[in-house]
Amino acid sequence: MLNDDICKKRDELNQSIAENKDYSIIYRLSVELDELIAEFYRKGSKSQEKDLYLVKK
C-alpha cells in the first residue's frame, strides 16, 4: 500500500541521515519520499472528488 511505502521510505531517509550518509543519497531519498506523499494526496483528492460527486446526486 502507498501508506506502507511512505513509511518505509521515511525510515530509510531517517536512517541515512542518522548514519550521516552522502548528501546525494539523502537528497534522492527525500525526493522519492516527496513523490510518494504527492501521489498519496493526489489519490486522496480524487477519492474525495468522487465522494463529493456522489453526495451531490
N, C-alpha and C positions, 0 to 999 in steps of 0.2 A: 504494500500500500504506500501511497505517497507520504503519508504521515511517518511511516517507519523509515522511508528513505531520507526524509528530512532529519529525523533523529540520528540516524547513522552518520550522515554527512556532518551534522553539527558536532557529534562526538569525535569524528575523525579530525575535524578542524581544530577543536579544542585540544586534542591530544598533540597535534602538530605544533600548536602554539606553546603548549607546556614543555614540549621537547625542544623548543627553540629551533625548529627546522627552518630551512631556507625560505626566504620571503616568497619566492616564486611558487613554492608548494602551498604555502599558506594562502597566498592570493588566489591560486587556482581553486583550492577547496572553497574559499569564500565565494567566489563567482559561481561555482557549482551549487552551493547552498542557496544563494540568491535566486538562481534559476528554478530550483525546486520549490522555493517559497512562492515565487511568482506564479508558477504553474498551479500550486495549491490554491492560491487566491483566484486565479482565472477559472478554475473548475468550480470553486465555491460560488463565484459570481454568476456563472452560467446556471448553476443549480438554483440559486436564489431567483434569477430571472424567470426560470421555468416555473418555480413555485408561485411567483407573483402573477404570472400569466394564468395559472390555474385558478388563483383566487379571484381574479378579475372576471372570469367567466360566469 
